[in-house]
């Protein structure tokens, strides 16, 4: 099965926001949105800043990272009451070393989100996991769920391309997120790595980028100039480029829009993304 992949229009840029993540706590920043109420308030700010996607992490009653569908559904309901359909809500299946592949799959199938991010190395860690992963990706495609594959390295990019060629990702709209920097290192991503990732990927995939640490906005500026999309927020960074601590997640978004958005690009709306996804999903279904 083959189809013609349609990129987002060149002039459109998707501004995603990741306002909390799995690991940060209120002790890291008092403005970190954790509860459903706080996330709903944050969502309003994301829309006002021009963002179109909220990358959503939820916590349990003790404040720990959770893939419990009940926690996701509570947060999603609260956010939708706040911003209706003005944001695409992208849940995460991040394992954080505690969730199995089966638990990740269960979460997505129970929540049935509009979008989900999935680390390739967590859902497809080895050859024995491929049959299960292929079935899961096929289900996501049938449900018209936007799956964004997380890639942490050049090795991940090569594996993504290999699995795509082998049909493991068949039916999905090709979409990835490059991650610059890691929790296990010094948190600081190197913007210079981005060009290597970009050149290794190829042009038949829509890509976005996020970056750990104070180099975040510099990396996002490069991504925007290269025609990619960006994910910004407290999950990866708390600092403005001048070294001052951001007041909140929205200040990072406003700084990008005011200082880093190229003049030839405008911010995509949630409906722009939905139209792009529908065009590609229709192409897959009719091929």
C-alpha positions as CSV (number, residue, x, y, z in Angstrom):
1,X,0.0,0.0,0.0
2,X,1.4,3.4,-1.0
3,X,0.0,6.9,-0.8
4,X,1.2,10.5,-1.4
5,X,2.1,12.1,1.9
6,X,1.0,15.7,2.2
7,X,3.1,18.0,4.3
8,X,1.5,20.9,6.2
9,X,1.6,24.0,4.1
10,X,5.1,25.5,4.2
11,X,3.9,28.8,5.7
12,X,2.2,27.0,8.7
13,X,4.0,26.2,11.9
14,X,2.6,24.0,14.7
15,X,3.3,25.5,18.1
16,X,3.0,22.7,20.7
17,X,3.3,23.2,24.4
18,X,4.5,20.7,27.0
19,X,3.8,22.5,30.2
20,X,4.6,19.9,32.9
21,X,6.1,16.6,31.9
22,X,6.5,13.4,34.0
23,X,9.2,14.4,36.4
24,X,9.0,18.0,37.4
25,X,7.4,19.0,40.7
26,X,6.1,22.2,42.2
27,X,9.4,22.5,43.9
28,X,11.0,23.0,40.5
29,X,8.7,25.8,39.7
30,X,5.6,27.0,41.6
31,X,3.8,27.8,38.3
32,X,4.1,24.2,37.0
33,X,0.5,23.1,36.1
34,X,-0.2,19.7,37.6
35,X,-3.9,19.4,38.6
36,X,-6.7,19.3,36.0
37,X,-7.8,22.8,37.1
38,X,-4.3,24.1,36.6
39,X,-4.0,22.4,33.2
40,X,-7.3,23.9,32.1
41,X,-6.0,27.4,33.1
42,X,-2.7,26.8,31.3
43,X,-4.7,25.6,28.2
44,X,-6.3,29.1,27.9
45,X,-2.9,30.7,28.0
46,X,-1.6,28.3,25.3
47,X,-4.5,29.3,23.0
48,X,-3.9,33.0,23.6
49,X,-0.2,32.6,22.8
50,X,-1.1,30.9,19.5
51,X,-0.5,27.3,20.4
52,X,-2.5,24.6,18.8
53,X,-1.4,21.4,20.6
54,X,-1.2,20.7,24.4
55,X,1.2,17.8,25.1
56,X,-0.5,16.4,28.2
57,X,1.0,14.6,31.2
58,X,-1.2,13.8,34.2
59,X,-0.5,12.8,37.8
60,X,-1.9,10.6,40.5
61,X,-3.2,11.7,43.9
62,X,0.4,11.7,45.1
63,X,1.7,13.9,42.3
64,X,3.4,11.1,40.4
65,X,3.4,10.5,36.7
66,X,0.3,8.4,35.7
67,X,-1.0,6.6,32.7
68,X,-4.3,5.8,34.4
69,X,-7.1,6.5,31.9
70,X,-9.2,7.9,34.7
71,X,-6.7,10.6,35.4
72,X,-6.4,11.4,31.7
73,X,-10.2,11.6,31.2
74,X,-10.6,13.9,34.1
75,X,-8.0,16.3,32.8
76,X,-9.2,16.2,29.2
77,X,-12.8,16.9,30.3
78,X,-11.6,19.9,32.4
79,X,-9.5,21.3,29.6
80,X,-12.2,20.9,27.0
81,X,-14.6,22.9,29.2
82,X,-11.9,25.6,29.2
83,X,-10.9,25.8,25.6
84,X,-13.4,23.5,23.7
85,X,-11.7,22.3,20.5
86,X,-9.2,25.1,20.2
87,X,-6.4,22.8,21.2
88,X,-5.5,19.3,20.1
89,X,-4.9,17.3,23.3
90,X,-2.0,15.0,22.9
91,X,-1.5,12.4,25.7
92,X,1.8,10.7,26.3
93,X,2.6,7.0,26.9
94,X,5.9,7.9,28.5
95,X,7.0,4.8,30.5
96,X,9.4,6.6,32.9
97,X,10.8,3.1,33.6
98,X,7.6,1.9,35.3
99,X,5.0,1.2,32.6
100,X,5.1,-1.8,30.3
101,X,4.2,-1.8,26.6
102,X,0.8,-3.4,27.5
103,X,0.1,-0.7,30.0
104,X,0.9,2.0,27.4
105,X,-1.3,0.4,24.8
106,X,-4.1,-0.1,27.4
107,X,-4.0,3.6,28.3
108,X,-4.4,4.8,24.7
109,X,-7.2,2.3,23.9
110,X,-9.1,3.3,27.0
111,X,-8.7,7.1,26.5
112,X,-9.0,7.1,22.7
113,X,-7.4,10.6,22.5
114,X,-7.2,12.8,19.4
115,X,-3.4,12.6,19.5
116,X,-0.7,10.6,21.3
117,X,3.1,10.8,21.5
118,X,4.9,7.5,21.7
119,X,8.7,6.9,22.2
120,X,9.8,4.4,19.5
121,X,12.4,2.8,21.9
122,X,9.6,2.2,24.5
123,X,6.9,0.7,22.2
124,X,9.4,-1.1,19.9
125,X,12.4,-1.9,22.0
126,X,13.3,-5.1,20.1
127,X,12.2,-7.5,17.3
128,X,10.0,-9.5,19.7
129,X,7.8,-6.3,20.3
130,X,7.1,-5.6,16.6
131,X,4.0,-7.7,16.1
132,X,2.3,-6.1,19.1
133,X,3.4,-2.7,18.1
134,X,2.2,-3.1,14.5
135,X,-1.2,-4.2,15.7
136,X,-1.4,-1.2,18.0
137,X,-0.4,1.3,15.3
138,X,-2.9,-0.3,12.9
139,X,-5.6,0.3,15.6
140,X,-4.5,3.9,16.0
141,X,-4.8,4.4,12.3
142,X,-8.3,2.9,12.2
143,X,-9.3,5.2,15.0
144,X,-7.8,8.3,13.2
145,X,-5.6,9.0,16.2
146,X,-2.6,11.2,15.4
147,X,0.5,9.3,16.5
148,X,3.7,11.3,16.9
149,X,6.7,9.1,17.3
150,X,9.4,10.3,19.7
151,X,13.0,10.0,18.5
152,X,16.0,10.7,20.8
153,X,19.0,10.0,18.6
154,X,20.3,9.2,15.1
155,X,19.9,5.5,15.9
156,X,16.2,6.1,16.7
157,X,15.8,7.9,13.3
158,X,17.4,5.1,11.4
159,X,15.2,2.5,13.2
160,X,12.1,4.6,12.5
161,X,12.9,4.7,8.8
162,X,13.6,0.9,8.8
163,X,10.3,0.1,10.6
164,X,8.4,2.4,8.3
165,X,9.9,0.6,5.3
166,X,9.0,-2.8,6.8
167,X,5.4,-1.7,7.2
168,X,5.3,-1.7,11.0
169,X,4.1,1.9,11.0
170,X,1.7,1.3,8.0
171,X,-1.4,3.5,8.1
172,X,0.0,6.2,10.4
173,X,0.4,9.7,9.2
174,X,4.2,10.1,9.2
175,X,5.0,12.4,12.2
176,X,8.0,12.5,14.5
177,X,9.4,14.6,17.3
178,X,13.2,15.1,17.7
179,X,14.4,15.4,21.3
180,X,17.6,17.3,21.9
181,X,19.2,16.5,25.2
182,X,18.2,13.9,27.8
183,X,17.3,13.7,31.5
184,X,20.2,11.3,32.0
185,X,22.7,13.9,30.9
186,X,22.9,17.6,31.9
187,X,19.5,18.5,30.5
188,X,21.1,20.8,27.9
189,X,20.2,20.0,24.3
190,X,22.6,21.0,21.5
191,X,20.8,22.9,18.8
192,X,23.7,21.9,16.4
193,X,22.4,18.3,16.5
194,X,19.2,19.3,14.8
195,X,20.6,19.7,11.3
196,X,22.0,16.1,11.5
197,X,18.6,14.8,12.6
198,X,16.9,16.7,9.8
199,X,19.2,15.5,7.1
200,X,18.9,11.9,8.4
201,X,15.1,11.8,8.4
202,X,14.1,12.5,4.8
203,X,11.3,14.7,3.4
204,X,8.4,12.3,3.6
205,X,7.7,12.8,7.3
206,X,6.4,15.8,9.2
207,X,8.8,16.7,12.0
208,X,8.9,18.8,15.1
209,X,11.5,19.4,17.8
210,X,11.9,19.9,21.5
211,X,15.0,20.7,23.5
212,X,16.1,20.4,27.1
213,X,17.4,23.4,29.0
214,X,18.2,27.0,28.2
215,X,19.1,26.3,24.6
216,X,15.4,25.4,24.0
217,X,14.4,28.6,22.2
218,X,17.6,28.7,20.1
219,X,16.9,25.2,18.9
220,X,13.2,26.1,18.2
221,X,14.4,29.1,16.1
222,X,16.5,26.7,13.9
223,X,13.7,24.2,13.6
224,X,11.3,27.0,12.4
225,X,13.8,28.2,9.8
226,X,14.2,24.6,8.6
227,X,10.5,24.3,8.0
228,X,9.8,22.1,11.1
229,X,7.4,22.5,14.0
230,X,8.2,23.2,17.7
231,X,7.3,22.0,21.1
232,X,8.0,24.4,24.0
233,X,7.4,24.3,27.7
234,X,8.3,23.5,31.3
235,X,8.6,19.8,30.6
236,X,12.0,20.5,29.0
237,X,13.0,24.0,30.1
238,X,12.3,26.7,32.7
239,X,14.6,29.4,31.4
240,X,14.6,32.3,28.9
241,X,17.6,32.7,26.6
242,X,19.1,35.4,28.7
243,X,19.3,33.1,31.7
244,X,16.3,34.5,33.6
245,X,13.7,32.1,35.0
246,X,10.5,32.2,33.0
247,X,7.5,33.4,35.0
248,X,5.4,30.6,33.6
249,X,5.0,28.2,30.6
250,X,3.2,30.9,28.6
251,X,6.2,33.3,28.8
252,X,8.3,30.7,26.9
253,X,5.6,30.5,24.1
254,X,5.3,34.3,23.9
255,X,9.1,34.7,23.6
256,X,9.2,32.2,20.7
257,X,6.3,33.9,18.9
258,X,7.8,37.4,19.5
259,X,11.4,36.6,18.8
260,X,11.9,33.3,16.9
261,X,8.9,32.9,14.5
262,X,10.2,33.5,10.9
263,X,8.4,36.2,9.0
264,X,7.3,33.7,6.3
265,X,5.5,31.4,8.7
266,X,2.2,31.8,10.6
267,X,0.9,29.7,13.5
268,X,-1.3,26.8,12.6
269,X,-4.6,26.4,14.3
270,X,-6.0,23.2,15.7
271,X,-8.4,23.0,12.8
272,X,-5.5,23.5,10.3
273,X,-3.9,20.4,11.8
274,X,-7.1,18.5,11.7
275,X,-7.5,19.3,8.0
276,X,-3.9,18.1,7.3
277,X,-4.5,14.9,9.2
278,X,-7.8,14.2,7.5
279,X,-6.2,14.7,4.1
280,X,-3.5,12.2,4.9
281,X,-5.8,9.7,6.6
282,X,-8.2,9.9,3.6
283,X,-5.2,9.3,1.3
284,X,-4.2,6.2,3.3
285,X,-7.7,4.8,3.4
286,X,-8.3,5.2,-0.3
287,X,-4.9,3.8,-1.5
